Amino acid sequence: MKRFFSFILLFTGLVCYGYAQQMLTLDSCRALALANNKELRISQEKINAARYQKKAAFTNYLPKIDLTGAYMRTQKEVSLLSDEQKQAFNNLGTNTAAQLQQLMQSADAQAALQQLAAVNPGLAAGLQGLIPGVTSGLANGLNSVGQGITDAFRTDTRNLTIGAATLTQPLFMGGKIIAYNKITKYAERLAESQHATGMQDLILNTDQTYWQVISLVNKKKLAESFLKLVRQLDADVDKMVAEGVATKADGLSVKVKVNEAEMTLTQVENGLSLSKMLLCQLCGLPLDSDIRLADEDMENLVLPDTYTESNVNTALANREELKSLELASQIYRQKVNVTRSEFLPSIALTANYLVTNPSLVNGFENKFRGMWAAGVVVKIPVFHWGEGIYKVKAAKAEANIARYQLEDVKEKVELQVTQSSYKVNEAAKRLTMAEKNMEKAEENLRYANLGFKEGVIPTSNVLEAQTAWLSAQSGKIDAQIDLKMSEIYLNKSMGTLK
């Protein structure tokens, strides 16, 4: 279809530039209008958007993987030891040596040394001289050990780097994912239905304007013919006035008729020019394009022998408006399920791999080390003051509104189809009467012209016959266009306008 439209556009463009006047048929006008209408392009983009949203909704069934990274610089590092504990470890040797010296200076220790001196004075003197050196060495050694312990407990977390890869697989979301996928599916079909409705409306507007141009073209021909007729009568009356067989009043009455015919022709020409500009606008052509329609030369429009019979069932099955409302009703029903799912339990499987620096798995090392984790997340709403009940009831009320709107439109469609069917029948009868009136008006004008030439019929009767002929001919054109349009309206009401 798009290739066809492109071909039509190319063809019409070549015609437009290659020739002074552009010939358009009803089908080419429809094709140009459908190809150039901005609203249809917008609705087509809405279809594309709805299609992508449907694809996006389907991804909610699948597991999702996310990567997260962070870097943080803190003023102070995390400390596992208090200041008192650090002080105790750093002075571990000093404190121990002091306690040892206190022990050696105790009464028991001195008594033991005195007893040893009595037995072995040399050994006692050696021990007495060795104790200060041992105490000093022990203090230094234990102080070093305590400082090492304090350094080992440092975390150095002022520069913290974290990275995580997380996998999440929904297991049960209360029916939200299923409902959301149905909503996006209905939304895509709704966008397509609205696009089809826009196409039918555009076709209807194009057909209306096309046949309005045809009507004005024929009325222009009629006005030109009538002007020629009254001018001929004006010339004949002027000769009769000159010969004294007609009065000046007769001549003036005919001249008034000539002026009226000229004004009518001007009005028709202006209306025709505006209608063609409107048709060009619908077709996406420059407003000043010189166009000519294929049906302009038809003296009698080709009308169908049989007319579409009204069929409410056909209308209910084909009307895009009803399809749109039905889809909207389905969407609101699924919205009830979405609202209800927010207050049902949800279960999801989660797995992740966490990397940190400083590492947490082997002390606080300044290295990147990681670990994996897996589990199940369950969320169960317990108490929300009846919020879920109220929201579900509100969603059900919106669904009922959509259902009532659908039922109301169905009734209106049935009435519209019936009315359109009546109008088709009325238009057909009106055309039959207009054709009969036209035959009588032509016969009456013929007799009036003959009688005027023979001098047995006054000028006023001829003017009346000409006016009646003009009215009958104009009525016939209107009846033909009305029948065409009533048939289009019936097809539109039944959803079969293509």
Secondary structure, DSSP 8 states (H G I E B T S, - for coil): -HHHHHHHHHHHHHHHHHSSSEEE-HHHHHHHHHHH-HHHHHHHHHHHHHHHHHHHHHGGGS-EEEEEEEEEE-SS--BSS-HHHHHHHHTHHHHHHHHHHHHHTSHHHHHHHHHHHHH-HHHHHHHHHHHHHHHHHHHHHHHHHHHHHHHHTB---SEEEEEEEEEEEEEE-TTHHHHHHHHHHHHHHHHHHHHHHHHHHHHHHHHHHHHHHHHHHHHHHHHHHHHHHHHHHHHHHHHHHHHTSS-HHHHHHHHHHHHHHHHHHHHHHHHHHHHHHHHHHHHT--TT--EEETTTT-SS----SS-----HHHHHHH-HHHHHHHHHHHHHHHHHHHHHHTTS-EEEEEEEEEEEES-SSSSS-SS-EEEEEEEEEEE-----TTHHHHHHHHHHHHHHHHHHHHHHHHHHHHHHHHHHHHHHHHHHHHHHHHHHHHHHHHHHHHHHHHHHHHT-S-HHHHHHHHHHHHHHHHHHHHHHHHHHHHHHHHHHHHT---
